[in-house]
């Protein structure tokens, strides 16, 4: 019998939720047993999550004035969807306006089981609008937080992102943790002619946009820490893989300088301060991980490598460490290692023993520094998303996916959600998983998707 423990949770100013011990029904036990047989040895059973209780959060129908009434439904729908996607609340919305008035009736919302209540009003203000958002504690019958958010016209390119920022603030008010709605995901799409280009999509699966159109192979998009640039690898000019930096607002692009005999440049990533790009070089006299100072436009520096390949570097958020993928133990058993960010002795992070099996690649360090995600398998072919706990030096691992093929995880700015490229029986897709609850959410399907990278929280335009 599998047991799932739900931790005691105390919600500030609200009810205290008692710890529960739940016996999983027999049908779950059978399914879990089948999954356990397919799991990776040494990795925790994926059905066991340290679940937090999810309080009920209600959304009172938004109001509008001074010309803002026409946007209320659209703004309310975006915020409701964002709060659901945060995986922190049971959201109560879509209530008939006739059920509630403009004044908060705490008795009504308490009867409906709400712990938190969001109210909103959209007001016309000059060329745009202002969203007045309030968070109410239903149990203690009081307003906890109130904020005013500038919202552009509904046809403006930044309209949805401005509403997402308000949603993230509501998440922070209620939980003390950051949201992730005001962010975008960069990824690659391969067309019928096998050209690969970079696209962007909002965290909720809306607003798909194309970034490159080179009619060539372009891979490995990586966001700058301020969200203003994307670095990537492309064959487009030289016929060899080179690293480019693209500024989103101006659409200006520059290529990192070539070094004679340096080989192929691939898998770029930014340092936490944005001054440096780390990437891998293959096929030169000295393959491995290098850095280039993009702020000073100089200084190619060698960090690690040799006769083997070190690939896909990712920095810890404090900039002190770097995880990367290596084949130094053999081409059939690539592993994840960690070393000081300026080079030095590396330690194995993935669950590998000399002479053993295991295929682990594509690391990404979480924004809070606590976890490193990557994908892996015992044999090539079917991969799953894994998370290593850095507080235990990777000795504690969790497997987050159990069906299909799952690759290239990337962290959301809330350090709680991961996006990855997946393949199911029905085809390819882009998926998001919540590491706290295990909830899986597809955000784009039916396209050959690869190498996603989740942006930081994006600031207002201009």
N, C-alpha and C positions, 0 to 999 in steps of 0.2 A: 504494500500500500504506500503510495507516494503521499507525502504531506507537504503542504505549502504554508509557510509561516508569514503572517502579516504583522508587521511591527506596530507597536503602539505609536499613535500619532497624536500630538497635542497641537491644535490649531489656535493660534493666538486670538484671544477674544471669542472663541467659539467652543463647540462641544469637544470633549475629550473622547477619542475613539479607543475602545478596548482592544487589546491584542487578541487575535483569533487564531485558532488552529483548525484548518479545514481539511477534512478527509476527502481526497479526490475520488469521484465515482469510478467504478470498475472499468467503464469504457475508456476513461482517461488513462487508467493504469495500463491498459493494453496498448494504447497509442504511444504512451510514453516509453513502454518497454521496447517497442519497435524502433522508436527514435534513438533510444539509448544504445541499441545494437549498432546503429549507424553513426554514432557519435565518435568524437576524437578522444582517444585515451588520455587521461589526465586533465580533461576539461569538464567543468561542472555541468550537471544536467540543466539543459536550457529552460525547462519548465519551472525552475525554482528562481523566483525573483524576490528581492527585498522590497515588496510592494508597500507603497505608502497609501493610506486611505485617501480617497478622492472626495472632498466635500462638494456638495451640490452648490453650483453657482447659477443664479437666475439672471436673466437679462430682461429688464422691463422694456416694453416697446419704446423706442426712441421718439423724441419729439423734435420739432423744428420751428424756427421762426425767422423773420427777416429774410425770407427766401430760401431757407435751408430745408424746408419740409420735403422737397423733392429728392433729397439725398439720404433721408433717414433710413429707409429700408435697405439701401445698398450698403451704407456704413454699418448698420446693425448686423447684416448678414456676414460681412467680412470679419467683424469682431467676434461674432458667435463661432464662426468656423475656426478662427485663430485660437480661441480659448479651448475648443475641442481638441485641436491639433497639438496643444501644449501638453495634453495627457495628464493634466493636474486636477481637473475638475469633472464632475458630472454636470453638464450644461443643460439648463432648463430655459428654453426660448421658444419662439414661434407661438407665443400665447396670443389669443385674440385681444385686440385693444379694448374691447368692451369688458374684459375681465378685470382690468386694472385701470386706475386713473393716473393723472399726472403726478399726484402726490404719493409718496411711498407709504404703502400700507404694510407695515412690518408683520402684523398679525396674519394677513393673507399669505405672505411669502413664507412665514414660519409654518403655516399649515401645509403649504406645498413642499416642505422639506428643505427649503433653501438655507444655506449657511451664509453665503455671500450673495449680494445683489449688485448688479451693474445698472446704472441709469445713464442716459446720454441725451444730449440736445445738440442739434446742428443749427448754427446761426450763420446767416450771411454776414460777411465782413469784407468790404472792399471788393477786390477782384477774386476773392476766394471765400473760405468758410472757416469757422472755428467750431471744433467739437469739444463740448464740455462733458467730461466723463467723471462719474463718481462711483466709488466703491463703498457699499454699505455693509455693515455687520448686522445681519438680521437678528442674531441671538441677543445682542446688546442694544439693538435698535438705535444705531448711530451711524453717521457718515465717517468713514475711516480716512479716505483720501479723495482729493478732487484735483483735476488737472484740465488745462486748456491746451488744445492741440490744433495747430494751423493745418488746414486741409485745403489743397488746391481744388480747382474745378474738376468735376467728374471725368472730363475728357483729357485732363492733364496726365502726362506720362508718370508723374510721381504720386497720383491720387491714391492708388492702392497701397503703395509703400508708406504713405503718410498715415493711413488708417492702421496699417500693421504696427507702426511705431506706438500708436495709442494702445493697441492690444498688448504689446510687450510691457508697457508701463503698468497696465492692469494686472498682468501676471506678477510683476515685481511687487506691486502693492500687496497682493494677497499672499505671496509665498516668500518674498525676500530674495528670490532667484531671478536671473534674467530670462526673458522670453527669446524666441527665435523666429518670430513671424516676419520681422523687418530684415529679411535676408534673401539672397538668391543662390541658386545652385548652377555652377558651370559644369558642362559635360560635353562629350562628343557624340555626334550622330554620324553613322556611315550610310551613304546613299547607295543607289542601285549600281553605280559605277565604281563603288568601293572608295570613293573620296570620303574623307573624314574631316568634319569641321566642328567648331565649338559653338554651342548654344547656351542660352541662359533661361532659367525658369524661376518663378517665385517659389517660396517655401511651401505654398499651398497648392502648387501645380498649375497656377495661372500665369498668363503673360509670357508665353514662349517667344524668345527672340533669338535670331541668328547673329553671331558675332563675326565669324570668318566665312569667306567664300573663295577659297584659293584653288579649288578643283585639284586638290592634292591631299596629302596625309598631314593632319594637324592633330596633335595629341597632348595629353597631360596638362590641362588648364590648372592654374594655381592662382588664387586670389592674393593680392597684396593686403597687409594688415589693415589699411584704411579703406579698403574696398574700392579704390579708384582705378586699379590696374589689374590686368590678368597677364601672367606669364605663361608661355606654352612652347612646345616644340613643334617645328614644322620643317618639311622638305622644300618649301615653296620657292626659294630663290636659288639655293646652291645645289639642290639635288641631294644634299646631305642633311641629317637632322641638326638643326640649330635652334638656339633659344631666342625667343622674341618676347618683348614686353609691350603690351597694348594698353593705352590709356583710354578708358571707356568714354569719357565726356568729349574729348577732342578727336578720338579715333586715330590718334597718332601711334605709330609703331616703330620700334627700333630693334635691331638684332644685336645680341651680344657679340663682341668682336671674336673672330676666329683666331686661334693660335695654330701656327703651322704644325701639321702632324698631330693635331690634338684628338682626332677621331670624331665620333658622333656625340653630340650634346643632347641629353634627354632628361626627363623627370625633374623639372625645376620646382623649387619651393622657396618662399620668402622667409627670411629671419623675422623674429617677432617685431623688431623695430623698422622693418621694411627697407633697410639700407643695403641688404645683401641678398643675392640669389645663390642658393646651393643647388647643385645639379650633378648629374653623373656624366662621365665621359667614358666611352667605350671604344676599343680598337686602337688606341694610341700606344706609345711606349709605356705609358703609365696610366692605366685605367683606374677609375675610382670616383670618389666624391670630391668635387671642387667647389669653390665659392668665387663669386665675382661681386665687387662692390658697385652696385648700380647707382648709388648716390654720388659716388666720386667718379664713376665711369672708368674704373681701373682695377687692376690688382687681381689677377687670376691666382687662386691659392689652392694648393693640393692638401686634402685632409686625410684620405684613407684610400686603400686599394692595393693593387699589385697585379699579379697575373690572373687574379679572379676579378669578378664584377661586383662592385658595390653600387646599389641602385636605390632610387625612391627615397631620398632623405626627407626627414620631417623633424622640425625643431620642437623641443619642449617650450612651453609658453614663456619661461623665464630666460630662454636663450642659452642656457648652460649645457644642454644635452641635445643629442641628435640620435634618432632611431633610423635605421636603414635596412634594406634588404641585401643579402649577400649570397653568392654561390661558392664561397670559399670552402664549404664542406662537401661540395660536389654539385654538378649541374642538376641532378635529380632531386636534391634536397635543399632548395633555397631556404634560408632562415632569416629571422629578424634579429638584429643586434642593436646595442646602444653604446654610444661612446661620447666623450666630451665634445662639445660643439666645435671646438677648434682642433679636433683630431686627438688621437691617443688610443689607449688600450680599449678594446671593445668587448662587451659581454653579451652572451646570447640571451635573448628575451623569449623567443618562441620555444615550445616544448620539444626540444631536440636532444637526443643522446647519441654520442658517437657510434656510428654503425647502424643507427636506427633509420626509420623512415619519417616522412613528414615534409609537406610542401607549404611554406608560409611566406607571404609576400604582401606588398602594398600597405605599409604601416602609416598611421596617422595619429598624432599626439593630441589628446583632448585639450580644449582651451583652459580647463582648470588644472591641468598638469597631472591628474590622478590616474589616467588610463591611456593605453595605446591600443587602437583597434587595427586589425589586419584581417586578411582572409587566408584560409588554409584548409588543408586536407591531409589525410594519411597517404593517399595516392592522388596522382594527377586526374583531373576530370571533373569532379564535383567539389566545389569549394563552399565554405560557410564562413560567416562573419564571426570573428572572435575578438574578445576584449581582455587585455592583460592589465591587472591591477599593479600600478607602479609602487604602491606602498609595500607590496610583498615582493618587489623585484621580478614581477611576472610569474611568480609561483602560483598565483590564483588567477585562473582563466575562466571565462564564461563563453559559451557558444550561443549566439543569438538567433541563428537561422537553422532550419531543419529540413527544408524541401528545396528542390531545384538547385540552381547554381547561383552563387552570390559572391561578388567580387568588388574590390576597390572601395572600401568604406571611407567616409569623410564625416567629420564632426560638425554639428550645428553649433552656433555661438553659445547655446545654453549648456553645452557639455553633457546633454542628456539624450539627444537624438543623433542618429547616424543615417546618412544617405548612402545607398550602394546600388550598383548595377546588378540586376537579377535576370535569370532566365527560368521560365516556368514552361509547362506543357503548351500553354497558349502563345508563348513567344517571349520577347524581351521586354524589360521594363525598368523604371527608376523607382526605387522603394525607400521609404523611411521607416526606421524601427526605433521605438522608445526603449532605451535600455533598462528603465525602471519597471515597466509593466510588460514588455515584450510585444506591445501592440505594433502591428505591421500595417503600413499605409502605402499603397501604390500612388504615385503622383504623375506618372507618364507611362504609357504602355504602347505596344505595337511597333516600336522602333528599335533599331539596333543601337543601344545606348552603351557608353563606356566612360570610365575614368571621371566620375563626378567629383567636384570639389565645392564644399559649402562655404559661402562667404562669411565674413564677420557681420555683425549688426551694421546695417548701412545707414549713414547719416543723411540728412535732407540734402536735396540737390541745390547747389548754389550757395 
